[in-house]
Amino acid sequence: MDPLSLFGVVAVTAMLIFYALEHRSPWYVLAFAGACAAGSIYGFLQGAWPFGVVEAIWAIVAARRWWLLAKA
């Protein structure tokens, strides 16, 4: 497995884990946002720009959700 594929596997696995744990703490929501950002970077690096764009949007949505939870 090349380094780029390994990075993608780690990013997507982190997304899955942090998404499953979001209900436990706002920090998992922030971690999910970070994992989405990593997935976006992976998408752009591998040349799948639609995937990169969608993951970037998910990262923004999750970061906003974290911000709203942290303020409450």
DSSP file (Angstrom, degrees, kcal/mol; ACC not computed):
  #  RESIDUE AA STRUCTURE BP1 BP2  ACC     N-H-->O    O-->H-N    N-H-->O    O-->H-N    TCO  KAPPA ALPHA  PHI   PSI    X-CA   Y-CA   Z-CA
    1    1 A M              0   0    0      0, 0.0     0, 0.0     0, 0.0     0, 0.0   0.000 360.0 360.0 360.0 128.5    0.0    0.0    0.0
    2    2 A D     >  -     0   0    0      1,-0.1     4,-2.2     4,-0.0     3,-0.2  -0.351 360.0-105.7 -77.1 161.9    1.5    3.3   -1.0
    3    3 A P  H  > S+     0   0    0      0, 0.0     4,-2.4     0, 0.0     5,-0.2   0.844 118.3  54.3 -59.1 -36.6    1.6    6.2    1.5
    4    4 A L  H  > S+     0   0    0      2,-0.2     4,-2.1     1,-0.2     5,-0.1   0.923 109.6  47.0 -65.5 -43.2   -1.2    8.2   -0.1
    5    5 A S  H  > S+     0   0    0      2,-0.2     4,-2.5     1,-0.2    -1,-0.2   0.899 111.5  51.5 -63.9 -40.3   -3.6    5.2    0.1
    6    6 A L  H  X S+     0   0    0     -4,-2.2     4,-2.5     2,-0.2    -2,-0.2   0.914 108.5  51.4 -62.5 -42.9   -2.6    4.6    3.7
    7    7 A F  H  X S+     0   0    0     -4,-2.4     4,-2.5     1,-0.2    -2,-0.2   0.912 110.6  49.4 -59.1 -43.3   -3.3    8.3    4.5
    8    8 A G  H  X S+     0   0    0     -4,-2.1     4,-2.6     2,-0.2     5,-0.3   0.904 110.1  49.6 -63.3 -42.8   -6.8    7.9    2.9
    9    9 A V  H  X S+     0   0    0     -4,-2.5     4,-2.3     2,-0.2     5,-0.2   0.919 112.8  47.1 -62.9 -43.8   -7.5    4.7    4.9
   10   10 A V  H  X S+     0   0    0     -4,-2.5     4,-2.5     2,-0.2    -2,-0.2   0.920 113.0  49.3 -64.1 -43.8   -6.5    6.4    8.1
   11   11 A A  H  X S+     0   0    0     -4,-2.5     4,-2.1     1,-0.2    28,-0.2   0.937 114.7  42.8 -62.5 -47.6   -8.6    9.6    7.3
   12   12 A V  H  X S+     0   0    0     -4,-2.6     4,-2.1     2,-0.2    -1,-0.2   0.868 113.9  51.5 -69.9 -36.1  -11.7    7.6    6.4
   13   13 A T  H  X S+     0   0    0     -4,-2.3     4,-2.5    -5,-0.3    -1,-0.2   0.912 109.8  50.1 -65.2 -42.0  -11.3    5.3    9.4
   14   14 A A  H  X S+     0   0    0     -4,-2.5     4,-2.9     1,-0.2     5,-0.3   0.899 108.0  54.0 -62.6 -40.0  -11.0    8.3   11.7
   15   15 A M  H  X S+     0   0    0     -4,-2.1     4,-2.2    20,-0.2    -1,-0.2   0.937 110.1  46.9 -58.0 -46.6  -14.1    9.8   10.2
   16   16 A L  H  X S+     0   0    0     -4,-2.1     4,-1.9     2,-0.2    -2,-0.2   0.927 114.8  45.5 -62.1 -47.0  -16.0    6.7   11.0
   17   17 A I  H  X S+     0   0    0     -4,-2.5     4,-1.2     1,-0.2    -2,-0.2   0.940 115.7  44.5 -64.8 -48.3  -14.8    6.3   14.5
   18   18 A F  H  X S+     0   0    0     -4,-2.9     4,-0.6     1,-0.2    14,-0.2   0.841 110.7  54.9 -69.4 -31.6  -15.3   10.0   15.5
   19   19 A Y  H >< S+     0   0    0     -4,-2.2     3,-0.9    -5,-0.3     4,-0.3   0.920 107.8  50.0 -63.9 -41.9  -18.7   10.1   13.8
   20   20 A A  H 3< S+     0   0    0     -4,-1.9     3,-0.3     1,-0.2    -1,-0.2   0.777 114.8  44.6 -66.2 -26.0  -19.8    7.1   16.0
   21   21 A L  H >X S+     0   0    0     -4,-1.2     3,-2.3     1,-0.2     4,-0.7   0.430  80.2 104.4 -98.6  -0.2  -18.5    8.9   19.1
   22   22 A E  G X< S+     0   0    0     -3,-0.9     3,-0.6    -4,-0.6     7,-0.3   0.806  72.9  61.7 -53.7 -34.1  -19.9   12.4   18.4
   23   23 A H  G 34 S+     0   0    0     -3,-0.3    -1,-0.3    -4,-0.3    -2,-0.1   0.669  97.0  61.7 -69.0 -14.7  -22.7   12.0   21.0
   24   24 A R  G <4 S-     0   0    0     -3,-2.3    -1,-0.2     1,-0.3    -2,-0.2   0.816 118.0 -10.0 -82.2 -31.7  -20.2   11.6   23.8
   25   25 A S    XX  -     0   0    0     -4,-0.7     3,-1.1    -3,-0.6     4,-0.8  -0.973  55.6-119.6-165.4 146.6  -18.5   15.0   23.6
   26   26 A P  H 3> S+     0   0    0      0, 0.0     4,-1.9     0, 0.0     3,-0.3   0.781 110.8  69.2 -60.6 -24.5  -18.2   18.1   21.4
   27   27 A W  H 3> S+     0   0    0      1,-0.2     4,-2.3     2,-0.2     5,-0.1   0.823  94.1  54.7 -65.7 -29.5  -14.5   17.3   21.1
   28   28 A Y  H <> S+     0   0    0     -3,-1.1     4,-2.2     2,-0.2    -1,-0.2   0.818 104.5  54.6 -70.7 -29.4  -15.4   14.2   19.0
   29   29 A V  H  X S+     0   0    0     -4,-0.8     4,-2.1    -7,-0.3    -2,-0.2   0.918 109.8  46.6 -65.9 -43.2  -17.4   16.5   16.7
   30   30 A L  H  X S+     0   0    0     -4,-1.9     4,-2.2     2,-0.2    -2,-0.2   0.901 111.3  51.2 -64.7 -40.8  -14.2   18.6   16.3
   31   31 A A  H  X S+     0   0    0     -4,-2.3     4,-2.4     1,-0.2    -2,-0.2   0.886 108.0  52.7 -63.4 -37.9  -12.1   15.5   15.7
   32   32 A F  H  X S+     0   0    0     -4,-2.2     4,-2.4   -14,-0.2    -1,-0.2   0.908 107.4  52.3 -62.3 -41.9  -14.7   14.4   13.0
   33   33 A A  H  X S+     0   0    0     -4,-2.1     4,-2.1     1,-0.2    -2,-0.2   0.914 110.1  48.5 -60.2 -42.7  -14.2   17.8   11.4
   34   34 A G  H  X S+     0   0    0     -4,-2.2     4,-2.2     2,-0.2    -2,-0.2   0.898 110.4  50.5 -63.8 -40.7  -10.5   17.3   11.3
   35   35 A A  H  X S+     0   0    0     -4,-2.4     4,-2.3     2,-0.2    -2,-0.2   0.877 109.2  51.9 -65.9 -36.7  -10.9   13.8    9.9
   36   36 A C  H  X S+     0   0    0     -4,-2.4     4,-2.2     2,-0.2    -2,-0.2   0.898 108.3  51.5 -64.4 -39.9  -13.1   15.3    7.2
   37   37 A A  H  X S+     0   0    0     -4,-2.1     4,-2.4     2,-0.2    -2,-0.2   0.905 109.8  49.4 -62.8 -40.9  -10.5   17.8    6.4
   38   38 A A  H  X S+     0   0    0     -4,-2.2     4,-2.4     1,-0.2    -2,-0.2   0.897 110.0  51.3 -64.3 -39.6   -7.9   15.0    6.1
   39   39 A G  H  X S+     0   0    0     -4,-2.3     4,-2.4   -28,-0.2    -2,-0.2   0.871 108.7  51.9 -63.5 -36.5  -10.3   13.2    3.8
   40   40 A S  H  X S+     0   0    0     -4,-2.2     4,-2.4     2,-0.2    -2,-0.2   0.926 108.9  49.2 -65.0 -45.3  -10.6   16.3    1.7
   41   41 A I  H  X S+     0   0    0     -4,-2.4     4,-2.7     1,-0.2    -2,-0.2   0.924 111.0  51.0 -59.4 -44.1   -6.8   16.6    1.4
   42   42 A Y  H  X S+     0   0    0     -4,-2.4     4,-2.3     1,-0.2     6,-0.3   0.924 108.3  52.1 -59.0 -45.5   -6.7   13.0    0.4
   43   43 A G  H  X>S+     0   0    0     -4,-2.4     5,-2.1     1,-0.2     4,-0.6   0.921 112.6  44.2 -59.2 -45.2   -9.3   13.5   -2.3
   44   44 A F  H ><5S+     0   0    0     -4,-2.4     3,-0.8     1,-0.2    -1,-0.2   0.907 112.6  52.3 -66.7 -40.7   -7.5   16.4   -3.8
   45   45 A L  H 3<5S+     0   0    0     -4,-2.7    -2,-0.2     1,-0.2    -1,-0.2   0.845 110.5  47.2 -65.7 -33.2   -4.1   14.6   -3.7
   46   46 A Q  H 3<5S-     0   0    0     -4,-2.3    -1,-0.2    -5,-0.2    -2,-0.2   0.539 119.3-109.2 -87.2  -4.1   -5.4   11.5   -5.4
   47   47 A G  T <<5S+     0   0    0     -3,-0.8     2,-1.1    -4,-0.6    -3,-0.2   0.538  82.6 123.4  93.7   6.6   -7.1   13.6   -8.1
   48   48 A A    >>< +     0   0    0     -5,-2.1     4,-1.9    -6,-0.3     3,-0.6  -0.617  31.0 170.9 -98.7  73.0  -10.7   13.0   -7.1
   49   49 A W  H 3> S+     0   0    0     -2,-1.1     4,-2.6     1,-0.2     5,-0.2   0.807  70.7  59.2 -60.4 -33.0  -11.6   16.7   -6.7
   50   50 A P  H 3> S+     0   0    0      0, 0.0     4,-2.4     0, 0.0    -1,-0.2   0.928 108.2  46.9 -61.2 -39.6  -15.4   16.1   -6.2
   51   51 A F  H <> S+     0   0    0     -3,-0.6     4,-2.5     1,-0.2     5,-0.2   0.916 111.8  51.4 -62.7 -43.4  -14.6   13.9   -3.2
   52   52 A G  H  X S+     0   0    0     -4,-1.9     4,-1.8     1,-0.2    -1,-0.2   0.891 110.8  47.8 -61.0 -40.8  -12.2   16.6   -1.9
   53   53 A V  H  X S+     0   0    0     -4,-2.6     4,-2.2     2,-0.2    -2,-0.2   0.936 112.5  47.6 -67.0 -46.5  -14.9   19.3   -2.3
   54   54 A V  H  X S+     0   0    0     -4,-2.4     4,-2.4     1,-0.2    -2,-0.2   0.907 112.5  49.1 -63.5 -42.2  -17.6   17.3   -0.5
   55   55 A E  H  X S+     0   0    0     -4,-2.5     4,-2.3     2,-0.2    -1,-0.2   0.869 108.6  53.9 -65.8 -35.5  -15.3   16.4    2.3
   56   56 A A  H  X S+     0   0    0     -4,-1.8     4,-2.0    -5,-0.2    -1,-0.2   0.910 108.9  49.0 -63.5 -41.3  -14.2   20.0    2.7
   57   57 A I  H  X S+     0   0    0     -4,-2.2     4,-2.6     2,-0.2    -2,-0.2   0.922 110.1  51.0 -63.4 -43.6  -17.9   21.0    3.0
   58   58 A W  H  X S+     0   0    0     -4,-2.4     4,-2.8     1,-0.2     5,-0.2   0.893 108.1  53.3 -59.6 -39.3  -18.4   18.2    5.6
   59   59 A A  H  X S+     0   0    0     -4,-2.3     4,-2.4     2,-0.2    -1,-0.2   0.912 110.5  46.5 -62.4 -42.1  -15.4   19.6    7.5
   60   60 A I  H  X S+     0   0    0     -4,-2.0     4,-2.3     2,-0.2    -2,-0.2   0.921 112.9  49.1 -65.7 -44.2  -17.0   23.1    7.6
   61   61 A V  H  X S+     0   0    0     -4,-2.6     4,-2.2     1,-0.2    -2,-0.2   0.925 114.0  45.8 -61.1 -45.4  -20.4   21.8    8.6
   62   62 A A  H  X S+     0   0    0     -4,-2.8     4,-2.5     2,-0.2    -1,-0.2   0.895 111.4  51.7 -67.3 -39.7  -18.9   19.7   11.4
   63   63 A A  H  X S+     0   0    0     -4,-2.4     4,-2.5    -5,-0.2    -1,-0.2   0.902 110.7  48.8 -63.7 -39.8  -16.7   22.6   12.6
   64   64 A R  H  X S+     0   0    0     -4,-2.3     4,-2.4     2,-0.2    -2,-0.2   0.909 110.2  51.2 -64.7 -41.3  -19.7   24.8   12.8
   65   65 A R  H  X S+     0   0    0     -4,-2.2     4,-2.2     2,-0.2    -2,-0.2   0.902 110.6  49.2 -62.5 -40.9  -21.6   22.2   14.7
   66   66 A W  H  X S+     0   0    0     -4,-2.5     4,-3.0     2,-0.2     5,-0.2   0.931 109.3  52.5 -61.8 -45.3  -18.7   21.9   17.2
   67   67 A W  H  X S+     0   0    0     -4,-2.5     4,-1.7     1,-0.2    -2,-0.2   0.911 111.0  46.4 -57.4 -44.3  -18.7   25.7   17.5
   68   68 A L  H  X S+     0   0    0     -4,-2.4     4,-1.0     1,-0.2    -1,-0.2   0.881 114.3  47.5 -67.7 -37.8  -22.4   25.8   18.3
   69   69 A L  H  < S+     0   0    0     -4,-2.2     3,-0.3     1,-0.2    -2,-0.2   0.888 110.3  52.3 -68.9 -38.6  -22.1   22.9   20.8
   70   70 A A  H  < S+     0   0    0     -4,-3.0    -2,-0.2     1,-0.2    -1,-0.2   0.837 108.1  51.3 -68.3 -32.5  -19.0   24.5   22.5
   71   71 A K  H  <        0   0    0     -4,-1.7    -1,-0.2    -5,-0.2    -2,-0.2   0.769 360.0 360.0 -74.4 -24.9  -20.8   27.8   23.0
   72   72 A A     <        0   0    0     -4,-1.0    -1,-0.2    -3,-0.3    -2,-0.2   0.471 360.0 360.0 -75.8 360.0  -23.9   26.1   24.6
